[in-house]
C-alpha cells in the first residue's frame, strides 16, 4: 500500500521545475535525487526499513510541533542515536555557472540558484518576486503565473527556484525581464521602502493564527539544523537587512544561476551551455545496431562496453562509468538502464544490437550488486532462476530460446525449476520442464502449445536411451505421452528419477 502511495506521489511531481532543477544541478545523488524516479521502492524490504528507522527515528533527529496542548498521557518514545545532518550540497563538478539548459517546456522559463542562507538573501528574493509580479505579470501582461520554492538543504545552504509560465512567443521577453530584475537587485539592492513593505507583510503573517503552523514548522526545522529561533529573533534579523546587504547576498546567487529555456535560441549571452552529452568515450567492445545494412551512419553508431563503463556513440556521445554509477535497472524484457551520478542515462535493449546479449552479460558482470534495481522484482527473480538452471542443464539453448523466454511467466509464486531439456512431442520440438510441483512442456513455434501435468496425476514414467535417441514416456490418467529427442541425453535419467519420486503425489 505504501509503495503504491509513494509511486502515485512521485508520478505527480515528475518534471516539476523544483525537482528538475535539483536534478540538473546536483545529479542523481544527494539533494538531486528528488528529480529521479524512486526505483528503490521496487525492492526495499523490512530489513532496509528497520535499518533506516534505527538511524533516523531517534531523539536527536526528531522535532515535534503542536498548535495546542499535548493530549493526555501523550508520549513519543524514541531511542537515543547519533545526529544525522543532511548531506552537503555539492553541484556536479563539471558544471560551470552561470548555465543555461536549452531543453525545457515551451511555455515556461525556470531560474534556479543555490546560495548561502541569510536573512539578506531571503529579503532580496522576496523583493525579486514582488518586482516580477508587478512588471512581468501586471504591467506587461507577459505571464500567467509566477511560482517559487525555497528548499533548505543544510544549515548554511538553500536552493531557490523561480518559474514563470507564459505563452511560447513571450518566453524571450520573460527570460530577459527576469534576468534584468535579478541583476538590478544584485547591483543596486532593494530600496528601503521595499524592504520595509516586506517586513510589514512578515509581521502580518506572524500575527495571523492561520500562519502559525508554518512558523512552527520553520522553527522545528531550524532546531534540527542546530539553530533556535523565536518570532522576535526572526523579525529582528530581517529588520537589520539593508539595501546593500540584500545586494551583497544576491550577487553570488546571480553567479550560480541555472536557467532552463525551451530551445538554444533563447539562451542568454554570456551563459555556459549545460553539458547535454558526455566528454569521454570508454574503450571496449563495439556493438553495432542489429538488422541494419552497414552504412556510414551505422558505422558511426555504436554501443561500447568496456571494463570502465558503457558509451553510446551516435550524433552525440553518452557515457556512464561504472565507478560513477547511481543505479542499474534490470527490466523484465531483458533490457538494462544505466544511470550515472551526473544524470546521464543509457538504455540497452539486447535486440537492438549485434550480440546484444553478450553486451548485457558484460554489463551485469561489471555492475556492483548493491546498485542493481530489479523492475518488477518477482518477474526478474523468476527469470534469473530460469537462466541459472538453463545455463547448467542445457547445451543448445538457442533451439528452445522462445520457450525459455516464456517459462518465467508460466511459473507460480515460489515454484522452483529442477531441470530442463529439449524434447519433441510428435513432430514439435519444445522445452520439457520439471519443477518442484509439476511437469511442463512448452512449444512456441507456429502458435503456442503447452502441457501442464501436476505430479499427482502421473501414474508412471519410463525412459529409453538408444545410440541416437533418448525418450521418456509418461502415463497420466490412462493416456501415454511420449517425449522423444531428449537433449542433452544425460537429462533422461534425471527426468525419470524426479518424476518417479513425485508421481502420484509421492514427492
RODO-2510 file (C-alpha; in nm, 4 decimals, decimal comma):
residues 507
     n   res          X          Y          Z
     1     x     0,0000     0,0000     0,0000
     2     x     0,2777     0,2440     0,0888
     3     x     0,4647     0,1609    -0,2336
     4     x     0,1526     0,2489    -0,4322
     5     x     0,1044     0,5768    -0,2436
     6     x     0,4664     0,6822    -0,2941
     7     x     0,4643     0,5875    -0,6637
     8     x     0,1496     0,7967    -0,7118
     9     x     0,3103     1,0892    -0,5318
    10     x     0,6238     1,0555    -0,7441
    11     x     0,4250     1,0480    -1,0684
    12     x     0,2551     1,3733    -0,9707
    13     x     0,5867     1,5542    -0,9216
    14     x     0,7540     1,4289    -1,2400
    15     x     0,9011     1,7148    -1,4410
    16     x     0,8210     1,9831    -1,1811
    17     x     1,0571     2,2837    -1,2016
    18     x     1,1799     2,2271    -0,8449
    19     x     1,2713     1,8595    -0,8872
    20     x     1,4060     1,9089    -1,2405
    21     x     1,6280     2,1988    -1,1320
    22     x     1,7683     1,9993    -0,8395
    23     x     1,8440     1,7034    -1,0689
    24     x     2,0272     1,9245    -1,3196
    25     x     2,2380     2,0920    -1,0510
    26     x     2,3172     1,8002    -0,8189
    27     x     2,2724     1,4935    -1,0396
    28     x     2,1448     1,1502    -0,9352
    29     x     2,2785     1,1750    -0,5808
    30     x     2,2141     1,3655    -0,2582
    31     x     1,9788     1,6582    -0,3000
    32     x     1,9358     1,5895    -0,6722
    33     x     1,7568     1,2585    -0,6170
    34     x     1,4186     1,4336    -0,5872
    35     x     1,4342     1,4739    -0,9659
    36     x     1,4503     1,0996    -1,0370
    37     x     1,2087     0,8093    -1,0058
    38     x     1,2235     0,6273    -0,6720
    39     x     1,3426     0,2969    -0,8131
    40     x     1,4350     0,1700    -0,4667
    41     x     1,0654     0,1311    -0,3915
    42     x     1,0708    -0,1828    -0,6063
    43     x     1,2958    -0,3749    -0,3708
    44     x     1,3048    -0,2052    -0,0310
    45     x     1,2051    -0,4515     0,2401
    46     x     1,1694    -0,4811     0,6178
    47     x     1,5437    -0,5068     0,6821
    48     x     1,6283    -0,1878     0,4917
    49     x     1,3398    -0,0011     0,6530
    50     x     1,4380    -0,1153     1,0022
    51     x     1,7967    -0,0082     0,9423
    52     x     1,6842     0,3354     0,8229
    53     x     1,4495     0,3768     1,1194
    54     x     1,7306     0,2822     1,3564
    55     x     1,9455     0,5678     1,2206
    56     x     1,6868     0,8420     1,1828
    57     x     1,3925     0,7762     1,4168
    58     x     1,5802     0,8909     1,7268
    59     x     1,5525     1,1751     1,9773
    60     x     1,8449     1,3566     1,8177
    61     x     1,6754     1,3598     1,4755
    62     x     1,3160     1,4468     1,5603
    63     x     1,1230     1,7622     1,6404
    64     x     0,7525     1,7786     1,7158
    65     x     0,5284     2,0830     1,6957
    66     x     0,1647     2,1261     1,8020
    67     x    -0,0839     2,4104     1,7838
    68     x    -0,2382     2,3124     2,1175
    69     x    -0,1604     2,1300     2,4416
    70     x    -0,0477     1,7674     2,4082
    71     x    -0,3188     1,5027     2,4564
    72     x    -0,3357     1,3379     2,7968
    73     x    -0,0799     1,0645     2,8517
    74     x     0,0999     1,1679     2,5328
    75     x     0,4395     1,0049     2,4868
    76     x     0,6798     0,9865     2,1986
    77     x     0,9159     0,7055     2,2826
    78     x     1,2200     0,7293     2,0618
    79     x     1,5594     0,5758     2,1335
    80     x     1,8780     0,7781     2,1512
    81     x     2,1012     0,7871     1,8462
    82     x     2,3536     0,9882     1,6514
    83     x     2,2585     1,3210     1,4897
    84     x     2,2202     1,2717     1,1138
    85     x     2,2735     1,6075     0,9443
    86     x     2,1704     1,6436     0,5793
    87     x     2,4399     1,5785     0,3178
    88     x     2,6422     1,8706     0,1900
    89     x     2,5039     2,0387    -0,1204
    90     x     2,7602     1,9693    -0,3922
    91     x     2,6819     2,0657    -0,7509
    92     x     2,8123     1,8397    -1,0264
    93     x     3,1839     1,9170    -1,0652
    94     x     3,1665     1,9558    -1,4438
    95     x     2,9141     2,2431    -1,4309
    96     x     3,0393     2,5979    -1,4941
    97     x     2,7927     2,8588    -1,3746
    98     x     2,6010     3,0583    -1,4783
    99     x     2,4434     2,7974    -1,7029
   100     x     2,1576     2,7637    -1,9488
   101     x     1,9814     2,4346    -2,0160
   102     x     1,8290     2,4716    -2,3646
   103     x     1,5747     2,1921    -2,3387
   104     x     1,2729     2,2983    -2,1363
   105     x     0,8947     2,3421    -2,1563
   106     x     0,7743     2,5569    -2,4465
   107     x     0,5748     2,7863    -2,2201
   108     x     0,7969     2,8297    -1,9158
   109     x     1,1164     2,9985    -1,8015
   110     x     1,2851     2,8385    -1,4989
   111     x     1,5562     3,0076    -1,2954
   112     x     1,7341     2,8431    -1,0020
   113     x     2,0347     2,9035    -0,7809
   114     x     2,1961     2,7790    -0,4638
   115     x     2,3370     3,0255    -0,2122
   116     x     2,4369     3,0804     0,1459
   117     x     2,1384     3,1046     0,3802
   118     x     2,0882     3,4512     0,5244
   119     x     1,8072     3,6962     0,6094
   120     x     1,9533     3,9273     0,3421
   121     x     1,9098     3,6619     0,0722
   122     x     1,5574     3,5918     0,1956
   123     x     1,4588     3,9581     0,1768
   124     x     1,6285     4,0059    -0,1607
   125     x     1,4381     3,7162    -0,3189
   126     x     1,1079     3,8453    -0,1776
   127     x     1,1712     4,1798    -0,3482
   128     x     1,2646     3,9977    -0,6713
   129     x     0,9323     3,8121    -0,6704
   130     x     0,7330     4,1305    -0,5993
   131     x     0,9032     4,3111    -0,8858
   132     x     0,8471     4,0125    -1,1164
   133     x     0,4756     4,0031    -1,0389
   134     x     0,4409     4,3755    -1,0885
   135     x     0,6484     4,4205    -1,4032
   136     x     0,6120     4,0867    -1,5842
   137     x     0,2553     3,9974    -1,4868
   138     x     0,0660     4,3200    -1,4196
   139     x     0,2497     4,5925    -1,6158
   140     x     0,3369     4,3943    -1,9295
   141     x     0,0945     4,1011    -1,9189
   142     x     0,3629     3,8535    -2,0248
   143     x     0,2935     3,5846    -1,7667
   144     x     0,0001     3,3940    -1,6322
   145     x     0,1620     3,2646    -1,3146
   146     x     0,4897     3,3068    -1,1277
   147     x     0,5903     3,0292    -0,8905
   148     x     0,8728     2,9943    -0,6434
   149     x     1,0075     2,7455    -0,3936
   150     x     1,2968     2,7534    -0,1496
   151     x     1,4457     2,4293    -0,0202
   152     x     1,6647     2,4390     0,2892
   153     x     1,9429     2,1933     0,2022
   154     x     2,1723     2,2355     0,5021
   155     x     2,2163     2,4764     0,7917
   156     x     2,4116     2,7015     0,5551
   157     x     2,2691     2,6438     0,2060
   158     x     1,9385     2,6913     0,0260
   159     x     1,8230     2,6057    -0,3253
   160     x     1,5808     2,8569    -0,4751
   161     x     1,3674     2,8022    -0,7856
   162     x     1,1550     3,0631    -0,9663
   163     x     0,9449     2,9761    -1,2699
   164     x     0,7280     3,1893    -1,4952
   165     x     0,4507     3,0457    -1,7135
   166     x     0,3847     3,2354    -2,0336
   167     x     0,2887     3,1958    -2,3964
   168     x     0,5649     3,0382    -2,6032
   169     x     0,6127     3,3567    -2,8048
   170     x     0,6754     3,5513    -2,4825
   171     x     0,9499     3,3273    -2,3409
   172     x     1,2304     3,5505    -2,4731
   173     x     1,0798     3,8620    -2,3195
   174     x     1,0091     3,6897    -1,9872
   175     x     1,3583     3,5485    -1,9625
   176     x     1,5153     3,8864    -2,0387
   177     x     1,2940     4,0705    -1,7912
   178     x     1,3537     3,8194    -1,5113
   179     x     1,7317     3,8289    -1,5533
   180     x     1,7306     4,2083    -1,5614
   181     x     1,5299     4,2245    -1,2395
   182     x     1,7749     3,9853    -1,0723
   183     x     2,0740     4,1898    -1,1941
   184     x     1,9149     4,5172    -1,0766
   185     x     1,8824     4,3898    -0,7194
   186     x     2,2292     4,2314    -0,7233
   187     x     2,3844     4,5592    -0,8421
   188     x     2,1769     4,8231    -0,6649
   189     x     1,9934     4,6323    -0,3972
   190     x     1,6331     4,6655    -0,2941
   191     x     1,5055     5,0036    -0,1820
   192     x     1,4474     5,0658     0,1862
   193     x     1,0793     5,1110     0,1088
   194     x     1,0608     4,7643    -0,0482
   195     x     1,2369     4,6075     0,2489
   196     x     1,0004     4,7838     0,4902
   197     x     0,6993     4,6574     0,2944
   198     x     0,8292     4,3003     0,3039
   199     x     0,8920     4,3274     0,6785
   200     x     0,5358     4,4501     0,7347
   201     x     0,3968     4,1518     0,5447
   202     x     0,6080     3,9178     0,7572
   203     x     0,4696     4,0794     1,0739
   204     x     0,1148     4,0326     0,9434
   205     x     0,1840     3,6648     0,8711
   206     x     0,3153     3,6069     1,2224
   207     x     0,0052     3,7738     1,3684
   208     x    -0,2277     3,5564     1,1589
   209     x    -0,3327     3,2428     1,3541
   210     x    -0,3721     3,0553     1,0243
   211     x     0,0011     3,1031     0,9607
   212     x     0,1075     2,9620     1,2988
   213     x     0,1697     2,6053     1,1692
   214     x     0,4025     2,7454     0,9019
   215     x     0,6161     2,9237     1,1597
   216     x     0,6147     2,6238     1,3933
   217     x     0,7338     2,4038     1,1110
   218     x     1,0091     2,6560     1,0370
   219     x     1,1282     2,6627     1,3991
   220     x     1,1228     2,2811     1,4192
   221     x     1,3366     2,2624     1,1043
   222     x     1,5800     2,5185     1,2447
   223     x     1,6048     2,3142     1,5648
   224     x     1,7027     2,0038     1,3675
   225     x     1,9649     2,2107     1,1847
   226     x     2,1128     2,3181     1,5189
   227     x     1,9622     2,6667     1,5427
   228     x     1,6983     2,8033     1,7792
   229     x     1,4812     3,0970     1,6750
   230     x     1,1924     3,2961     1,8246
   231     x     0,9446     3,5235     1,6490
   232     x     1,1315     3,8293     1,7715
   233     x     1,4673     3,6901     1,6578
   234     x     1,3145     3,6074     1,3195
   235     x     1,1835     3,9608     1,2681
   236     x     1,4874     4,1355     1,4154
   237     x     1,7318     3,9630     1,1813
   238     x     1,5226     4,0658     0,8811
   239     x     1,4739     4,4160     1,0186
   240     x     1,8514     4,4580     1,0143
   241     x     1,8794     4,3856     0,6405
   242     x     1,9903     4,6940     0,4467
   243     x     1,9685     4,7540     0,0695
   244     x     2,3429     4,6999     0,0486
   245     x     2,3187     4,3700     0,2390
   246     x     2,0421     4,2472     0,0069
   247     x     2,2580     4,3305    -0,2972
   248     x     2,5582     4,1582    -0,1384
   249     x     2,3565     3,8379    -0,0849
   250     x     2,2087     3,8368    -0,4360
   251     x     2,5365     3,8924    -0,6247
   252     x     2,6862     3,5464    -0,5587
   253     x     2,3434     3,3929    -0,6270
   254     x     2,3463     3,5619    -0,9701
   255     x     2,6745     3,3873    -1,0451
   256     x     2,5180     3,0485    -0,9571
   257     x     2,2178     3,0753    -1,1874
   258     x     2,0923     2,7801    -1,3871
   259     x     1,8262     2,8769    -1,6404
   260     x     1,6068     2,6373    -1,8378
   261     x     1,4580     2,7679    -2,1629
   262     x     1,2744     2,5869    -2,4459
   263     x     1,5496     2,5988    -2,7104
   264     x     1,9057     2,7100    -2,7616
   265     x     1,7763     3,0198    -2,9422
   266     x     1,6510     3,1513    -2,6058
   267     x     1,9935     3,1135    -2,4399
   268     x     2,1193     3,4467    -2,2982
   269     x     2,4623     3,5693    -2,3957
   270     x     2,7482     3,5013    -2,1572
   271     x     2,5949     3,1813    -2,0172
   272     x     2,7653     2,8454    -2,0480
   273     x     2,5646     2,5740    -2,2221
   274     x     2,4638     2,2865    -1,9960
   275     x     2,6613     1,9744    -2,0974
   276     x     2,3982     1,7604    -2,2671
   277     x     2,6454     1,4903    -2,3718
   278     x     2,9490     1,3213    -2,2237
   279     x     3,3063     1,4346    -2,2761
   280     x     3,4640     1,0867    -2,2896
   281     x     3,4166     0,7524    -2,4628
   282     x     3,5199     0,4327    -2,2862
   283     x     3,7402     0,1736    -2,4537
   284     x     3,5895    -0,1682    -2,5086
   285     x     3,3955    -0,3942    -2,7405
   286     x     3,1876    -0,2103    -3,0002
   287     x     2,8376    -0,3423    -3,0759
   288     x     2,6733    -0,2200    -3,3976
   289     x     2,2973    -0,1775    -3,4495
   290     x     2,1221    -0,5031    -3,5391
   291     x     1,9284    -0,5719    -3,8588
   292     x     2,0657    -0,2711    -4,0457
   293     x     2,2910    -0,2586    -4,3500
   294     x     2,6408    -0,1313    -4,2873
   295     x     2,6298     0,2344    -4,3844
   296     x     2,8357     0,5331    -4,2834
   297     x     2,5721     0,6273    -4,0234
   298     x     2,5662     0,2745    -3,8825
   299     x     2,9453     0,2625    -3,8606
   300     x     2,9329     0,5865    -3,6633
   301     x     2,6704     0,4485    -3,4225
   302     x     2,7776     0,2019    -3,1610
   303     x     2,7332     0,0713    -2,8101
   304     x     3,0724     0,0357    -2,6425
   305     x     3,1012    -0,1892    -2,3361
   306     x     3,4346    -0,1864    -2,1569
   307     x     3,5862    -0,2510    -1,8186
   308     x     3,5376     0,1112    -1,7120
   309     x     3,1828     0,1655    -1,8290
   310     x     2,9428     0,1950    -2,1229
   311     x     2,9265     0,4544    -2,4011
   312     x     2,6627     0,5177    -2,6650
   313     x     2,8087     0,6886    -2,9686
   314     x     2,5886     0,8380    -3,2370
   315     x     2,5261     1,2006    -3,3294
   316     x     2,6034     1,2622    -2,9618
   317     x     2,8051     1,0708    -2,7040
   318     x     2,6728     0,9451    -2,3701
   319     x     2,8907     0,7621    -2,1200
   320     x     2,8213     0,6034    -1,7829
   321     x     3,1296     0,4894    -1,5926
   322     x     3,0899     0,2006    -1,3519
   323     x     3,2715     0,3945    -1,0780
   324     x     3,0210     0,6807    -1,1219
   325     x     2,7098     0,4657    -1,1443
   326     x     2,3980     0,5635    -0,9497
   327     x     2,1765     0,2664    -1,0416
   328     x     2,1472    -0,0208    -1,2894
   329     x     1,7891    -0,1175    -1,3727
   330     x     1,7021    -0,4683    -1,4856
   331     x     1,3781    -0,4812    -1,6847
   332     x     1,1674    -0,7961    -1,7302
   333     x     1,2210    -0,7912    -2,1091
   334     x     1,5960    -0,8379    -2,0604
   335     x     1,6953    -0,4773    -2,1216
   336     x     1,9048    -0,2617    -1,8884
   337     x     1,9078     0,1052    -1,7907
   338     x     2,2229     0,2647    -1,6528
   339     x     2,2047     0,5935    -1,4615
   340     x     2,5235     0,7863    -1,3942
   341     x     2,5570     1,0131    -1,0924
   342     x     2,5666     1,3073    -1,3363
   343     x     2,2187     1,2134    -1,4616
   344     x     2,3373     1,0511    -1,7838
   345     x     2,1082     0,7672    -1,8892
   346     x     2,1889     0,4795    -2,1269
   347     x     1,9204     0,2250    -2,2167
   348     x     2,0381    -0,1091    -2,3577
   349     x     1,7938    -0,3367    -2,5400
   350     x     1,9806    -0,6529    -2,6440
   351     x     1,7575    -0,6854    -2,9502
   352     x     1,8818    -0,3531    -3,0850
   353     x     2,2489    -0,4526    -3,1000
   354     x     2,4517    -0,7250    -3,2629
   355     x     2,5497    -0,9752    -2,9943
   356     x     2,3412    -0,7641    -2,7575
   357     x     2,3061    -1,0441    -2,5025
   358     x     2,6821    -1,0563    -2,4682
   359     x     2,6762    -0,6806    -2,4042
   360     x     2,4137    -0,7307    -2,1319
   361     x     2,6174    -1,0107    -1,9743
   362     x     2,9286    -0,7911    -1,9666
   363     x     2,7353    -0,5075    -1,8044
   364     x     2,5799    -0,7384    -1,5445
   365     x     2,9224    -0,8754    -1,4541
   366     x     3,0657    -0,5260    -1,4007
   367     x     2,7836    -0,3611    -1,2063
   368     x     2,8121    -0,3755    -0,8235
   369     x     2,5275    -0,5848    -0,6859
   370     x     2,4198    -0,3104    -0,4428
   371     x     2,3406    -0,0811    -0,7368
   372     x     2,1138    -0,3300    -0,9167
   373     x     1,7415    -0,2489    -0,9122
   374     x     1,5002    -0,5121    -1,0407
   375     x     1,1908    -0,3628    -1,2048
   376     x     0,9009    -0,5992    -1,1273
   377     x     1,1380    -0,7904    -0,8975
   378     x     0,9242    -1,1049    -0,8732
   379     x     0,9381    -1,1453    -1,2515
   380     x     1,3113    -1,0700    -1,2630
   381     x     1,3871    -1,3216    -0,9880
   382     x     1,1975    -1,5931    -1,1799
   383     x     1,3893    -1,5004    -1,4961
   384     x     1,7220    -1,5173    -1,3156
   385     x     1,6248    -1,8532    -1,1635
   386     x     1,5369    -1,9923    -1,5086
   387     x     1,8620    -1,8525    -1,6513
   388     x     2,0711    -2,0251    -1,3831
   389     x     1,9044    -2,3628    -1,4388
   390     x     1,9200    -2,3289    -1,8198
   391     x     2,2907    -2,2477    -1,8070
   392     x     2,3508    -2,5619    -1,6019
   393     x     2,1178    -2,8064    -1,7777
   394     x     2,1064    -2,7110    -2,1480
   395     x     2,3700    -2,7136    -2,4201
   396     x     2,1862    -2,5916    -2,7326
   397     x     1,9666    -2,3315    -2,5686
   398     x     1,9134    -2,1442    -2,8957
   399     x     1,6843    -2,4299    -3,0046
   400     x     1,4374    -2,3502    -2,7236
   401     x     1,5104    -1,9755    -2,6817
   402     x     1,1454    -1,8726    -2,7259
   403     x     1,0269    -2,1313    -2,4756
   404     x     1,2885    -2,0188    -2,2223
   405     x     1,1636    -1,6604    -2,2548
   406     x     0,8078    -1,7773    -2,1874
   407     x     0,8917    -2,0032    -1,8926
   408     x     0,9238    -1,7386    -1,6152
   409     x     0,5656    -1,6253    -1,6813
   410     x     0,4465    -1,9865    -1,6519
   411     x     0,5905    -2,0325    -1,3042
   412     x     0,3758    -1,9846    -0,9966
   413     x     0,4878    -1,7893    -0,6915
   414     x     0,7705    -1,9760    -0,5196
   415     x     0,7831    -2,2523    -0,7808
   416     x     1,1341    -2,3841    -0,8467
   417     x     1,2660    -2,5356    -1,1718
   418     x     1,4531    -2,8620    -1,1054
   419     x     1,5700    -2,9490    -1,4556
   420     x     1,5218    -2,8639    -1,8245
   421     x     1,5633    -3,0496    -2,1526
   422     x     1,4843    -3,0204    -2,5198
   423     x     1,2036    -3,2639    -2,6008
   424     x     0,9868    -3,3437    -2,9035
   425     x     0,6209    -3,4262    -2,8757
   426     x     0,5352    -3,5770    -3,2078
   427     x     0,6945    -3,3513    -3,4685
   428     x     0,7051    -3,0464    -3,2430
   429     x     1,0331    -2,9589    -3,0725
   430     x     0,9767    -2,7891    -2,7394
   431     x     1,1062    -2,7477    -2,3848
   432     x     1,0435    -3,0078    -2,1146
   433     x     1,0431    -2,8583    -1,7659
   434     x     1,0311    -3,0314    -1,4297
   435     x     0,9591    -2,8113    -1,1314
   436     x     0,9053    -2,8957    -0,7666
   437     x     0,5278    -2,9037    -0,8398
   438     x     0,4632    -3,0312    -1,1928
   439     x     0,5801    -3,1300    -1,5397
   440     x     0,5537    -2,8683    -1,8147
   441     x     0,6133    -2,8871    -2,1883
   442     x     0,6225    -2,5633    -2,3862
   443     x     0,6153    -2,5156    -2,7637
   444     x     0,6113    -2,1656    -2,9125
   445     x     0,6584    -2,2135    -3,2887
   446     x     0,3567    -2,1588    -3,5190
   447     x     0,1188    -2,0986    -3,2336
   448     x     0,1521    -2,1557    -2,8630
   449     x     0,1049    -2,5028    -2,7145
   450     x     0,1694    -2,6302    -2,3664
   451     x     0,1214    -2,9339    -2,1474
   452     x     0,0762    -2,8951    -1,7711
   453     x     0,0773    -3,2106    -1,5574
   454     x     0,0769    -3,1985    -1,1757
   455     x     0,2806    -3,4871    -1,0380
   456     x    -0,0273    -3,6188    -0,8586
   457     x    -0,1834    -3,7028    -1,1989
   458     x     0,1179    -3,9006    -1,3253
   459     x     0,0852    -4,2775    -1,2827
   460     x     0,4162    -4,3980    -1,4250
   461     x     0,7330    -4,2963    -1,6067
   462     x     0,9791    -4,4921    -1,8176
   463     x     1,2857    -4,3907    -2,0117
   464     x     1,4624    -4,5393    -2,3092
   465     x     1,8097    -4,4446    -2,4237
   466     x     1,9401    -4,5617    -2,7584
   467     x     2,2533    -4,4900    -2,9559
   468     x     2,0939    -4,1985    -3,1401
   469     x     1,7966    -4,1037    -2,9266
   470     x     1,6674    -4,0712    -2,5722
   471     x     1,2977    -4,0679    -2,4976
   472     x     1,0676    -4,0790    -2,1968
   473     x     0,7077    -4,1992    -2,1699
   474     x     0,4664    -4,0580    -1,9123
   475     x     0,1363    -4,2249    -1,8303
   476     x    -0,1243    -3,9936    -1,6819
   477     x    -0,4961    -4,0630    -1,6368
   478     x    -0,4788    -4,3610    -1,8713
   479     x    -0,3039    -4,1712    -2,1527
   480     x     0,0534    -4,2294    -2,2658
   481     x     0,2537    -3,9190    -2,3537
   482     x     0,5867    -3,9681    -2,5264
   483     x     0,8713    -3,7167    -2,5373
   484     x     1,1485    -3,8008    -2,7827
   485     x     1,4794    -3,6440    -2,8843
   486     x     1,5623    -3,5667    -2,5186
   487     x     1,8685    -3,3418    -2,5173
   488     x     2,1128    -3,3362    -2,3581
   489     x     2,0765    -3,7139    -2,3268
   490     x     2,2115    -3,7120    -1,9714
   491     x     1,8906    -3,5367    -1,8634
   492     x     1,6933    -3,8592    -1,9281
   493     x     1,7900    -4,0368    -1,6054
   494     x     1,7373    -3,7184    -1,4074
   495     x     1,3882    -3,6751    -1,5533
   496     x     1,2961    -4,0340    -1,4718
   497     x     1,4157    -4,0091    -1,1147
   498     x     1,2467    -3,6751    -1,0449
   499     x     0,9121    -3,7843    -1,1885
   500     x     0,9203    -4,1276    -1,0244
   501     x     0,9820    -3,9817    -0,6782
   502     x     0,6950    -3,7351    -0,7165
   503     x     0,4442    -3,9315    -0,9250
   504     x     0,1070    -3,9952    -0,7709
   505     x     0,1640    -3,7303    -0,5057
   506     x     0,4628    -3,9135    -0,3585
   507     x     0,7003    -3,6162    -0,3543
***
